[in-house]
């Protein structure tokens, strides 16, 4: 399958599955995705990272933002290219600190050096231009600001049973439940063709970040990567 990461195409794809996105995410991960997000919040507290202003990029339906708000930030921003995904978030989260707005990873409507923590949950592999996105993230982060990426990364070694589940079972049930003939084929292809966690970290370092930590959440496949603006 040829991957098309054009912003308009990706936005339309997520618009199509917005109504069933949360159910499928929790179903396919057996609710482990909730644990991974909560672990990020614990790590933020453990390292005593400042969190006055937070951004959740590729925020979707807002599961990560819901956790970030528990920290008690003064300002919070959710950005995504899918209006319908953000519409779900607007129903789920009612908080006067939160601004929910359509914006992409290369053009965020916040000032230079203004954000303490920026999170991306299962979205970075969908970015059309990863270099430009990392440059934009670095622009908005304060000096020593933190980028936290929760993602399914490419794998160096094959796991046949896992690949069967991920490339056969998930797309089948994803299509049946979401009624999208494209989204869950795209999902497994985007992961299989994405960078490994080490390749992603090396790219981020080359764009002006320092690697602080990486947590293997699941089978050396799902990682949380903590990067600091250098």
C-alpha angles and dihedrals in degrees: 000000000000110000116228111192096174107145094234091050093048092046092052091048093055092043087058096054100033095109094057100029098101094046093050094045092053093040096051094046095040086238092300089125088070090054092050092054093048090050089057090055090050090051092050089055093043093053091040092231113180113251108179091125121027134180127197107200120199081017098169113172092356107249092139093044090052088059094044091054089060087068089066102240120183092225132020132184130192115197128183139148093229114083093191093053089052090048088061089050092051089058094045099046126046110178129140091215092061127091114192114194141158107250136137131232094258097052117037118173096229130099130262115277092004106118128079099190131015120188131192117190115194093330111092094083088059095058112120094215113021095184093054091044092054090048090052092048090051090050094057097041119093118240105291089011118158131242114196119191122190107188150145104246132195116271128231095205124046122241106196098195093046092046090052091053094043099043101034113021099038096048091047095052092036091059093045095050102034095037088223116133092194113033101074094042086053091048098061094037092051090053097044090051096042127103122273115252090257092050091050092048091050090052091050091050089052089055095054107280133119121218110240101172145337123205121202101219099173135008094324085291106090113050139172109217121196115202129177126209106248 
